[in-house]
Amino acid sequence: MIKPNNDIARVKQRIRGFQEQRVDVTVRLGRNKVQRFCGTLTGVYPALFTVRPDDKDFLGKTAYSYAEVLCGSIDVKLAPKTK
């Protein structure tokens, strides 16, 4: 039996550590389409988390489930510090 590298509890713990911090979000939409944006991780809930984009005119989805991160559809990482 192959042991999984990640599980949902680890994903939740990692995302919880990013709360109220600026993050870079990469969304894989399929067929080589990728959407990237920066924002603040504003809410961490039992089944999903929310990101408030820096761009006020952003017209995309801003609530994501932990399963999307686990499956690789969404990548969330801390944004580099700006001076």
DRENGULUM-32025 format. One record per residue: residue number from 1; x, y, z of N, C-alpha, C in turn. Coordinates in nm, 4 decimals. Example, Ala and Ser with C-alpha at 12.3 -4.5 7.8 and 13.67 -1.06 7.14 Angstrom:
+-----+----------+----------+----------+----------+----------+----------+----------+----------+----------+
!   k !      n.X !      n.Y !      n.Z !     ca.X !     ca.Y !     ca.Z !      c.X !      c.Y !      c.Z !
+-----+----------+----------+----------+----------+----------+----------+----------+----------+----------+
!   1 !   1.3190 !  -0.5690 !   0.7800 !   1.2300 !  -0.4500 !   0.7800 !   1.3200 !  -0.3300 !   0.7800 !
!   2 !   1.2850 !  -0.2250 !   0.7080 !   1.3670 !  -0.1060 !   0.7140 !   1.2900 !   0.0030 !   0.7870 !
+-----+----------+----------+----------+----------+----------+----------+----------+----------+----------+
END
This chain:
+-----+----------+----------+----------+----------+----------+----------+----------+----------+----------+
!   k !      n.X !      n.Y !      n.Z !     ca.X !     ca.Y !     ca.Z !      c.X !      c.Y !      c.Z !
+-----+----------+----------+----------+----------+----------+----------+----------+----------+----------+
!   1 !   0.0842 !  -0.1177 !   0.0000 !   0.0000 !   0.0000 !   0.0000 !   0.0886 !   0.1239 !   0.0000 !
!   2 !   0.0592 !   0.2180 !  -0.0876 !   0.1351 !   0.3423 !  -0.0946 !   0.0753 !   0.4412 !   0.0049 !
!   3 !   0.1613 !   0.4983 !   0.0876 !   0.1152 !   0.5943 !   0.1862 !   0.1076 !   0.7331 !   0.1225 !
!   4 !  -0.0051 !   0.8030 !   0.1367 !  -0.0157 !   0.9350 !   0.0745 !   0.0792 !   1.0348 !   0.1395 !
!   5 !   0.1294 !   1.1269 !   0.0557 !   0.2199 !   1.2308 !   0.1028 !   0.1471 !   1.3343 !   0.1874 !
!   6 !   0.0254 !   1.3591 !   0.1534 !  -0.0529 !   1.4627 !   0.2179 !  -0.1864 !   1.4069 !   0.2630 !
!   7 !  -0.2472 !   1.4711 !   0.3584 !  -0.3847 !   1.4394 !   0.3928 !  -0.4565 !   1.5703 !   0.4224 !
!   8 !  -0.5861 !   1.5629 !   0.4332 !  -0.6665 !   1.6837 !   0.4468 !  -0.6341 !   1.7587 !   0.5755 !
!   9 !  -0.5989 !   1.6891 !   0.6823 !  -0.5654 !   1.7553 !   0.8093 !  -0.4393 !   1.8407 !   0.7947 !
!  10 !  -0.3412 !   1.7909 !   0.7215 !  -0.2185 !   1.8697 !   0.6993 !  -0.2466 !   1.9927 !   0.6146 !
!  11 !  -0.3311 !   1.9772 !   0.5140 !  -0.3674 !   2.0902 !   0.4292 !  -0.4385 !   2.1968 !   0.5130 !
!  12 !  -0.5344 !   2.1561 !   0.5956 !  -0.6060 !   2.2506 !   0.6814 !  -0.5108 !   2.3228 !   0.7757 !
!  13 !  -0.4169 !   2.2496 !   0.8340 !  -0.3214 !   2.3092 !   0.9270 !  -0.2322 !   2.4112 !   0.8558 !
!  14 !  -0.1872 !   2.3784 !   0.7364 !  -0.1010 !   2.4701 !   0.6603 !  -0.1773 !   2.5968 !   0.6223 !
!  15 !  -0.3010 !   2.5811 !   0.5738 !  -0.3824 !   2.6965 !   0.5356 !  -0.4148 !   2.7811 !   0.6585 !
!  16 !  -0.4442 !   2.7177 !   0.7701 !  -0.4746 !   2.7903 !   0.8937 !  -0.3569 !   2.8791 !   0.9349 !
!  17 !  -0.2354 !   2.8346 !   0.9075 !  -0.1170 !   2.9132 !   0.9393 !  -0.1025 !   3.0378 !   0.8541 !
!  18 !  -0.1726 !   3.0434 !   0.7407 !  -0.1666 !   3.1594 !   0.6514 !  -0.2735 !   3.2635 !   0.6818 !
!  19 !  -0.3578 !   3.2409 !   0.7819 !  -0.4716 !   3.3291 !   0.8075 !  -0.4264 !   3.4729 !   0.8325 !
!  20 !  -0.5004 !   3.5673 !   0.7710 !  -0.4753 !   3.7118 !   0.7805 !  -0.3398 !   3.7524 !   0.7223 !
!  21 !  -0.2832 !   3.6726 !   0.6339 !  -0.1575 !   3.7052 !   0.5686 !  -0.1804 !   3.7134 !   0.4179 !
!  22 !  -0.0900 !   3.7837 !   0.3490 !  -0.0973 !   3.7923 !   0.2030 !  -0.0503 !   3.6604 !   0.1436 !
!  23 !  -0.1274 !   3.6117 !   0.0465 !  -0.0950 !   3.4849 !  -0.0182 !  -0.1008 !   3.5009 !  -0.1694 !
!  24 !  -0.0260 !   3.4153 !  -0.2387 !  -0.0341 !   3.4008 !  -0.3837 !  -0.1199 !   3.2776 !  -0.4104 !
!  25 !  -0.2216 !   3.2936 !  -0.4922 !  -0.3124 !   3.1831 !  -0.5243 !  -0.2987 !   3.1516 !  -0.6732 !
!  26 !  -0.2792 !   3.0239 !  -0.7043 !  -0.2754 !   2.9770 !  -0.8424 !  -0.3900 !   2.8777 !  -0.8597 !
!  27 !  -0.4779 !   2.9077 !  -0.9546 !  -0.5946 !   2.8235 !  -0.9810 !  -0.5763 !   2.7594 !  -1.1173 !
!  28 !  -0.5768 !   2.6266 !  -1.1227 !  -0.5659 !   2.5546 !  -1.2491 !  -0.7074 !   2.5252 !  -1.2990 !
!  29 !  -0.7432 !   2.5881 !  -1.4107 !  -0.8786 !   2.5779 !  -1.4646 !  -0.8941 !   2.4660 !  -1.5660 !
!  30 !  -0.7852 !   2.3988 !  -1.6013 !  -0.7907 !   2.2910 !  -1.6992 !  -0.7549 !   2.3395 !  -1.8377 !
!  31 !  -0.7142 !   2.2460 !  -1.9243 !  -0.6788 !   2.2770 !  -2.0629 !  -0.5743 !   2.3882 !  -2.0699 !
!  32 !  -0.4716 !   2.3780 !  -1.9852 !  -0.3600 !   2.4721 !  -1.9809 !  -0.4012 !   2.6150 !  -1.9463 !
!  33 !  -0.5126 !   2.6318 !  -1.8768 !  -0.5566 !   2.7640 !  -1.8320 !  -0.5252 !   2.7772 !  -1.6837 !
!  34 !  -0.4571 !   2.8864 !  -1.6509 !  -0.4177 !   2.9109 !  -1.5125 !  -0.4535 !   3.0545 !  -1.4775 !
!  35 !  -0.5071 !   3.0729 !  -1.3570 !  -0.5387 !   3.2071 !  -1.3082 !  -0.4575 !   3.2290 !  -1.1814 !
!  36 !  -0.3878 !   3.3432 !  -1.1738 !  -0.3065 !   3.3750 !  -1.0561 !  -0.3491 !   3.5094 !  -1.0010 !
!  37 !  -0.3507 !   3.5200 !  -0.8681 !  -0.3774 !   3.6486 !  -0.8048 !  -0.3207 !   3.6495 !  -0.6631 !
!  38 !  -0.3024 !   3.7704 !  -0.6114 !  -0.2571 !   3.7891 !  -0.4735 !  -0.3749 !   3.8416 !  -0.3926 !
!  39 !  -0.3772 !   3.8065 !  -0.2671 !  -0.4836 !   3.8537 !  -0.1797 !  -0.4531 !   3.8207 !  -0.0358 !
!  40 !  -0.5486 !   3.8474 !   0.0503 !  -0.5358 !   3.8206 !   0.1929 !  -0.6282 !   3.7057 !   0.2287 !
!  41 !  -0.5750 !   3.6061 !   0.2967 !  -0.6561 !   3.4929 !   0.3403 !  -0.7393 !   3.5412 !   0.4591 !
!  42 !  -0.8674 !   3.5638 !   0.4367 !  -0.9517 !   3.6291 !   0.5373 !  -1.0283 !   3.5333 !   0.6273 !
!  43 !  -1.0678 !   3.4193 !   0.5776 !  -1.1484 !   3.3288 !   0.6581 !  -1.1040 !   3.1849 !   0.6447 !
!  44 !  -1.0989 !   3.1163 !   0.7582 !  -1.0668 !   2.9735 !   0.7602 !  -1.1822 !   2.9042 !   0.8318 !
!  45 !  -1.2521 !   2.8192 !   0.7586 !  -1.3702 !   2.7513 !   0.8099 !  -1.3475 !   2.6010 !   0.8025 !
!  46 !  -1.4356 !   2.5213 !   0.8646 !  -1.4144 !   2.3759 !   0.8657 !  -1.4088 !   2.3119 !   0.7268 !
!  47 !  -1.4844 !   2.3619 !   0.6304 !  -1.4889 !   2.2973 !   0.4992 !  -1.4234 !   2.3786 !   0.3884 !
!  48 !  -1.3968 !   2.5080 !   0.4117 !  -1.3382 !   2.5917 !   0.3073 !  -1.2637 !   2.7092 !   0.3671 !
!  49 !  -1.1946 !   2.7827 !   0.2793 !  -1.1267 !   2.9058 !   0.3214 !  -1.1529 !   3.0116 !   0.2148 !
!  50 !  -1.1433 !   3.1396 !   0.2541 !  -1.1715 !   3.2487 !   0.1627 !  -1.0503 !   3.3396 !   0.1493 !
!  51 !  -1.0353 !   3.3946 !   0.0295 !  -0.9263 !   3.4870 !  -0.0014 !  -0.9873 !   3.6146 !  -0.0568 !
!  52 !  -0.9468 !   3.7312 !   0.0007 !  -0.9912 !   3.8598 !  -0.0520 !  -0.8838 !   3.9112 !  -0.1472 !
!  53 !  -0.9121 !   3.9189 !  -0.2778 !  -0.8117 !   3.9624 !  -0.3753 !  -0.7715 !   4.1083 !  -0.3538 !
!  54 !  -0.6467 !   4.1416 !  -0.3867 !  -0.5988 !   4.2797 !  -0.3793 !  -0.6658 !   4.3658 !  -0.4861 !
!  55 !  -0.6944 !   4.3064 !  -0.6005 !  -0.7572 !   4.3773 !  -0.7116 !  -0.9076 !   4.3870 !  -0.6873 !
!  56 !  -0.9589 !   4.5079 !  -0.6777 !  -1.1023 !   4.5292 !  -0.6504 !  -1.1911 !   4.4838 !  -0.7666 !
!  57 !  -1.1370 !   4.4779 !  -0.8880 !  -1.2145 !   4.4391 !  -1.0055 !  -1.2042 !   4.2899 !  -1.0370 !
!  58 !  -1.1523 !   4.2104 !  -0.9447 !  -1.1352 !   4.0665 !  -0.9666 !  -1.2715 !   4.0008 !  -0.9812 !
!  59 !  -1.2896 !   3.9216 !  -1.0858 !  -1.4171 !   3.8557 !  -1.1126 !  -1.4040 !   3.7045 !  -1.1090 !
!  60 !  -1.3388 !   3.6519 !  -1.0078 !  -1.3214 !   3.5075 !  -0.9986 !  -1.3723 !   3.4549 !  -0.8658 !
!  61 !  -1.3600 !   3.3283 !  -0.8507 !  -1.4010 !   3.2605 !  -0.7284 !  -1.3014 !   3.2906 !  -0.6169 !
!  62 !  -1.3490 !   3.3172 !  -0.4963 !  -1.2590 !   3.3502 !  -0.3864 !  -1.2766 !   3.2597 !  -0.2648 !
!  63 !  -1.3582 !   3.1571 !  -0.2756 !  -1.3743 !   3.0588 !  -0.1679 !  -1.3346 !   2.9220 !  -0.2232 !
!  64 !  -1.2489 !   2.8525 !  -0.1507 !  -1.1945 !   2.7258 !  -0.1995 !  -1.2033 !   2.6202 !  -0.0905 !
!  65 !  -1.2190 !   2.4953 !  -0.1315 !  -1.2215 !   2.3853 !  -0.0358 !  -1.0800 !   2.3296 !  -0.0188 !
!  66 !  -1.0579 !   2.2651 !   0.0927 !  -0.9275 !   2.2046 !   0.1195 !  -0.9005 !   2.0900 !   0.0222 !
!  67 !  -1.0058 !   2.0254 !  -0.0240 !  -0.9899 !   1.9150 !  -0.1199 !  -0.9309 !   1.9655 !  -0.2513 !
!  68 !  -0.9650 !   2.0887 !  -0.2906 !  -0.9080 !   2.1450 !  -0.4130 !  -0.7570 !   2.1631 !  -0.3986 !
!  69 !  -0.7123 !   2.2010 !  -0.2810 !  -0.5687 !   2.2147 !  -0.2561 !  -0.5044 !   2.0768 !  -0.2563 !
!  70 !  -0.5673 !   1.9808 !  -0.1916 !  -0.5148 !   1.8451 !  -0.1838 !  -0.5020 !   1.7820 !  -0.3225 !
!  71 !  -0.5974 !   1.8075 !  -0.4103 !  -0.5965 !   1.7503 !  -0.5455 !  -0.5028 !   1.8248 !  -0.6406 !
!  72 !  -0.4566 !   1.9420 !  -0.6024 !  -0.3662 !   2.0170 !  -0.6873 !  -0.4346 !   2.1162 !  -0.7793 !
!  73 !  -0.5651 !   2.1345 !  -0.7653 !  -0.6356 !   2.2330 !  -0.8475 !  -0.6027 !   2.3752 !  -0.8052 !
!  74 !  -0.5704 !   2.3916 !  -0.6779 !  -0.5403 !   2.5221 !  -0.6194 !  -0.4058 !   2.5122 !  -0.5494 !
!  75 !  -0.3239 !   2.6149 !  -0.5651 !  -0.1975 !   2.6232 !  -0.4930 !  -0.1972 !   2.7545 !  -0.4164 !
!  76 !  -0.1736 !   2.7468 !  -0.2856 !  -0.1715 !   2.8649 !  -0.2004 !  -0.0375 !   2.8693 !  -0.1294 !
!  77 !   0.0307 !   2.9844 !  -0.1414 !   0.1571 !   3.0010 !  -0.0705 !   0.1699 !   3.1460 !  -0.0263 !
!  78 !   0.2529 !   3.1697 !   0.0728 !   0.2721 !   3.3043 !   0.1231 !   0.3296 !   3.3934 !   0.0139 !
!  79 !   0.2788 !   3.5152 !   0.0058 !   0.3301 !   3.6123 !  -0.0917 !   0.4617 !   3.6682 !  -0.0397 !
!  80 !   0.5532 !   3.6977 !  -0.1296 !   0.6801 !   3.7566 !  -0.0855 !   0.6555 !   3.8932 !  -0.0228 !
!  81 !   0.7375 !   3.9273 !   0.0736 !   0.7262 !   4.0563 !   0.1420 !   0.7615 !   4.1683 !   0.0441 !
!  82 !   0.6829 !   4.2753 !   0.0481 !   0.7130 !   4.3911 !  -0.0362 !   0.7702 !   4.5010 !   0.0504 !
!  83 !   0.8578 !   4.5794 !  -0.0094 !   0.9219 !   4.6868 !   0.0676 !   0.8501 !   4.8166 !   0.0479 !
+-----+----------+----------+----------+----------+----------+----------+----------+----------+----------+
END
